Amino acid sequence: MNPSERSFARRIDLTSLQLFVAVCETGSIGRAAEREFIAASAVSKRLSELEGTLGTSLLYRHARGVDLTPAGESLLHHARSVLYSLEKMQGELSEYAQGVRGHVRVHANISAIVQYLPEDLGAFARHHAAIKIDLEEHLSSEVMRAVQEGAADLGLCHVPTDTPGAHGLQTLPYRQDQLVLVMPQGHPLAAHPQLAFAQVLDFDLVGLHANSSIYRALHQAALAQGRSVRLRMRVTGLDAMCRMIDNGLGVGVMPLHAFMLMRQGIGRALTSAALTDDWAERQISLVARDFSTLPVAARTLVEHLRAPEPADGRAAAQAPAASPA
């Protein structure tokens, strides 16, 4: 930060920013003063000083209240962001005071969250109860952007192979992800233990969000065949996909382990066939801007997630599912 930037930061008063946001949200200085339990004249003085510091008008004042100038609209966006960050900082620091010794922000895609993270994070929490993990589900592209912009310490997602350097991000392998075709037992393709995706293009599909990594892979595979995907409907989750397929509304592509978990809840009316296409074998990666500079709590989580998988029922679930008897 250069001297002029430091001077600007010192001249900006947080109380004035809070009052400015209150005026914007209530539409008048008087109502903002009532909400904030302060005299209207004091609010007006604070706003005038803020405009003087910034060197521009922030509000159009009129008999009915106030409206934002273009500069005021820009400041409102930034002020809300600053105040939100301060509230979040206060919340995190209060948790440290209560004994939390670490805080890791994790963004992950649906494949990682449904298939692996519940068990992995559960085991981590049992061994590191003093480390808090905030987990959010996002599309893979959004996970990478959040890590790049600093909104997340760590990401778990599919990193496109055609993304050189992953936009300056570092990656480490986490889990392998096998895609399978899911369908009712009586479906014409159900007799095949393995399929090429080209064999699926004549059938209606139940798909995920258009920007999901799975849908993009299907779209690219269809284009390579000079075809298009017969997408009958889109859903937001793998459980909803299974229910639609179970009710005869199409077939779908999802990770094998996720299907094995979903199948336990919907009975054995569905079956799967492994897709033989190269893109159906995928890598879920850990993503960070720089693993070596992560806070200790985040590095501890990375080490845990990188440990070999436990010898439990998960390994058995990785084998392609044959049609049930």
C-alpha positions in Angstrom: 0.0 0.0 0.0 1.5 3.3 -1.1 1.4 6.5 1.1 -1.7 8.0 -0.7 -3.6 4.7 -0.2 -2.7 4.6 3.5 -3.9 8.2 3.9 -7.2 7.4 2.1 -7.8 4.4 4.4 -7.2 6.5 7.5 -9.6 9.2 6.3 -12.5 6.8 5.8 -14.6 6.5 8.9 -16.4 3.2 9.5 -19.2 4.8 11.4 -19.8 7.2 8.5 -19.9 4.2 6.1 -22.5 2.5 8.4 -24.6 5.6 8.5 -24.3 6.0 4.7 -25.6 2.4 4.2 -28.4 3.1 6.6 -29.5 6.2 4.7 -29.4 4.2 1.4 -31.5 1.4 2.9 -34.1 3.6 4.5 -34.2 6.3 1.8 -33.9 9.3 4.1 -31.6 10.8 6.7 -34.4 11.1 9.2 -35.4 7.4 9.1 -31.7 6.3 9.1 -31.2 8.5 12.3 -34.1 6.8 14.0 -32.8 3.4 13.1 -29.3 4.1 14.3 -30.4 6.0 17.4 -28.5 9.2 16.4 -29.6 12.7 15.7 -30.4 13.5 12.1 -28.1 16.5 12.2 -25.2 14.2 13.2 -26.0 11.9 10.3 -26.1 14.8 7.8 -22.8 16.1 9.1 -21.2 12.7 8.8 -22.4 12.3 5.2 -21.1 15.8 4.3 -17.7 14.9 5.7 -17.7 11.6 3.8 -18.5 13.5 0.6 -15.7 15.9 1.4 -13.2 13.1 2.0 -14.2 11.4 -1.3 -14.4 14.6 -3.2 -17.7 13.8 -4.8 -21.5 14.0 -4.1 -23.0 10.7 -3.0 -26.7 11.6 -2.6 -29.3 13.7 -4.3 -31.2 15.3 -1.5 -34.9 16.3 -2.0 -38.0 16.8 0.1 -39.0 13.1 0.0 -35.6 11.8 1.1 -32.5 11.0 -0.9 -31.4 9.2 -4.1 -28.0 7.8 -4.9 -25.7 9.5 -7.3 -23.6 7.2 -9.6 -20.7 7.6 -7.1 -23.1 6.8 -4.3 -24.1 3.6 -5.9 -20.5 2.5 -6.3 -19.7 3.4 -2.7 -22.8 1.5 -1.4 -21.5 -1.7 -3.1 -18.0 -1.3 -1.6 -19.3 -0.2 1.8 -21.5 -3.2 2.2 -18.6 -5.4 1.2 -16.3 -3.8 3.8 -18.9 -3.9 6.6 -19.7 -7.6 5.8 -16.0 -8.5 6.0 -15.8 -6.7 9.3 -18.8 -8.7 10.7 -17.3 -11.9 9.4 -13.9 -11.1 11.0 -15.7 -10.3 14.3 -17.5 -13.6 14.2 -14.4 -15.6 13.4 -12.3 -13.9 16.1 -15.0 -14.5 18.7 -14.8 -18.2 17.8 -11.1 -18.1 18.5 -11.9 -16.5 21.9 -14.2 -19.5 22.5 -11.4 -22.0 21.8 -11.6 -22.5 18.0 -8.0 -22.6 16.9 -8.5 -22.7 13.1 -10.9 -21.8 10.4 -10.8 -23.2 6.9 -13.1 -22.0 4.1 -13.7 -24.8 1.6 -15.7 -24.7 -1.7 -16.4 -28.0 -3.4 -18.4 -29.4 -6.3 -21.3 -31.7 -6.0 -19.3 -34.9 -6.8 -16.8 -34.3 -4.0 -19.6 -33.4 -1.5 -21.9 -36.3 -2.2 -19.3 -39.0 -2.6 -16.4 -38.4 -0.2 -16.4 -35.2 1.9 -19.0 -36.3 4.6 -16.8 -39.2 5.7 -13.5 -37.4 5.2 -14.6 -34.2 7.0 -16.3 -36.2 9.7 -13.1 -38.0 10.5 -11.2 -34.8 10.4 -13.6 -33.1 12.8 -13.2 -36.0 15.3 -9.4 -35.6 15.3 -9.3 -31.7 15.1 -12.4 -30.5 17.0 -10.8 -27.0 17.4 -10.7 -26.4 13.7 -13.9 -25.1 12.1 -14.6 -25.8 8.4 -17.0 -23.7 6.4 -18.1 -25.8 3.3 -20.0 -24.4 0.3 -21.2 -26.3 -2.8 -20.5 -24.7 -6.2 -19.8 -25.7 -9.8 -16.2 -26.6 -10.5 -15.6 -23.3 -12.4 -17.0 -21.3 -9.5 -14.9 -23.3 -7.0 -11.7 -22.3 -9.0 -12.7 -18.7 -9.2 -13.4 -18.5 -5.5 -10.0 -19.9 -4.6 -8.4 -17.6 -7.1 -10.1 -14.5 -5.7 -9.5 -15.5 -2.1 -13.1 -16.3 -1.2 -12.1 -19.8 -0.3 -8.8 -21.2 1.2 -9.2 -24.6 -0.5 -11.3 -26.0 -3.4 -12.2 -29.5 -4.4 -13.3 -29.9 -8.0 -12.6 -31.1 -11.5 -9.9 -29.0 -13.1 -10.2 -29.0 -16.9 -7.3 -30.6 -18.7 -7.3 -27.7 -21.2 -6.8 -25.1 -18.5 -3.0 -24.5 -18.5 -1.8 -23.8 -15.0 -5.4 -23.7 -13.8 -5.3 -19.9 -14.0 -2.2 -19.8 -11.7 -3.7 -22.2 -9.2 -1.9 -25.2 -7.7 -3.6 -28.6 -7.7 -3.1 -31.9 -5.9 -5.0 -35.2 -6.6 -7.8 -36.1 -4.2 -10.0 -38.9 -5.5 -10.7 -40.7 -8.8 -14.2 -40.2 -10.2 -15.8 -42.8 -12.5 -18.8 -41.8 -14.5 -21.6 -44.3 -15.2 -24.9 -44.3 -17.0 -27.8 -44.8 -14.6 -31.1 -46.2 -15.9 -34.1 -48.4 -14.9 -33.5 -52.1 -14.9 -35.8 -52.6 -17.9 -34.1 -50.0 -20.1 -32.8 -51.2 -23.5 -29.2 -50.4 -22.5 -29.5 -52.2 -19.1 -28.1 -55.4 -20.4 -24.7 -53.8 -21.1 -22.1 -53.7 -18.2 -20.2 -51.1 -20.2 -21.2 -48.5 -22.8 -19.7 -45.9 -25.0 -21.5 -42.6 -24.6 -22.3 -42.6 -28.4 -24.7 -45.5 -27.6 -26.7 -43.2 -25.2 -27.4 -40.4 -27.7 -30.6 -41.9 -29.0 -32.2 -41.7 -25.5 -33.6 -38.9 -23.4 -31.3 -37.7 -20.6 -31.9 -36.2 -17.2 -29.0 -33.7 -16.7 -27.5 -31.3 -14.3 -26.9 -27.6 -14.6 -25.6 -26.5 -18.0 -22.4 -25.2 -16.5 -21.7 -28.4 -14.5 -18.5 -30.3 -15.5 -20.6 -33.5 -16.2 -23.0 -31.7 -18.6 -20.1 -30.0 -20.4 -18.4 -33.4 -20.9 -21.6 -34.9 -22.3 -22.1 -31.9 -24.6 -18.5 -32.1 -25.9 -18.8 -35.9 -26.4 -22.0 -35.5 -28.4 -20.5 -32.7 -30.6 -17.5 -35.1 -31.4 -20.1 -37.5 -32.8 -21.8 -34.8 -34.8 -24.9 -35.2 -32.5 -26.6 -33.3 -29.7 -27.7 -34.5 -26.3 -31.4 -35.2 -26.0 -31.8 -33.4 -22.7 -35.3 -33.9 -21.4 -34.9 -32.0 -18.2 -32.3 -30.5 -15.8 -32.2 -31.0 -12.1 -30.0 -29.4 -9.4 -28.9 -32.5 -7.5 -28.0 -36.2 -8.0 -30.7 -37.4 -5.7 -33.3 -35.6 -7.9 -31.7 -37.1 -11.0 -32.1 -40.6 -9.6 -35.8 -40.0 -8.7 -36.5 -38.7 -12.2 -34.8 -41.7 -13.8 -36.6 -44.1 -11.4 -39.9 -42.7 -12.7 -39.0 -43.3 -16.3 -38.1 -39.8 -17.4 -34.8 -40.7 -19.0 -31.3 -41.9 -18.2 -28.5 -40.0 -16.6 -24.8 -39.8 -16.1 -23.3 -39.4 -12.6 -20.3 -40.6 -10.5 -20.4 -44.3 -9.6 -19.9 -43.9 -5.9 -22.7 -41.2 -5.8 -25.0 -43.7 -7.5 -24.2 -46.4 -5.1 -25.1 -44.1 -2.2 -28.3 -42.8 -3.9 -29.3 -46.3 -4.7 -29.5 -47.3 -1.1 -32.2 -44.7 -0.6 -34.4 -45.4 -3.6 -34.2 -49.2 -3.6 -32.8 -51.4 -6.3 -34.9 -50.4 -9.2 -32.0 -48.7 -11.0 -28.8 -50.1 -12.4 -25.7 -48.6 -13.9 -23.2 -49.3 -16.7 -19.6 -47.9 -16.8 -18.9 -45.5 -19.6 -15.8 -46.5 -21.6 -15.0 -43.0 -22.9 -11.7 -41.5 -21.7 -13.4 -38.4 -20.2 -15.5 -40.7 -18.0 -12.4 -41.3 -15.8 -12.0 -38.1 -13.9 -9.8 -36.6 -11.2 -11.2 -34.6 -8.3 -8.4 -32.2 -7.3 -7.5 -30.1 -4.3 -7.0 -26.6 -5.4 -5.2 -23.7 -3.7 -3.4 -20.5 -4.8 -0.3 -21.8 -3.0 -0.4 -24.9 -0.7 2.9 -23.9 1.0 1.4 -20.6 2.2 -1.9 -21.9 3.5 -2.6 -21.3 7.2 -1.7 -24.2 9.5 -5.3 -25.3 9.9 -5.8 -25.5 6.1 -2.5 -27.4 5.6 -3.6 -29.9 8.3 -6.9 -30.4 6.4 -5.0 -30.9 3.1 -2.8 -33.5 4.7 -5.9 -35.3 6.0 -7.6 -35.3 2.6 -4.5 -36.5 0.9 -4.2 -39.6 3.2 -5.0 -43.0 1.6 -8.6 -43.9 1.6 -9.6 -46.2 4.5 -10.1 -49.9 3.8 -13.9 -49.8 4.1 -16.9 -50.4 1.9 -16.0 -47.5 -0.3 -13.4 -49.5 -2.2 -16.1 -52.0 -3.1 -18.4 -49.3 -4.3 -15.8 -48.3 -6.9 -16.4 -51.5 -9.0 -18.9 -51.1 -11.8 -22.4 -52.0 -10.6 -23.9 -55.0 -12.4 -27.7 -55.3 -12.8 -29.2 -56.6 -9.6 -30.9 -59.9 -9.6 
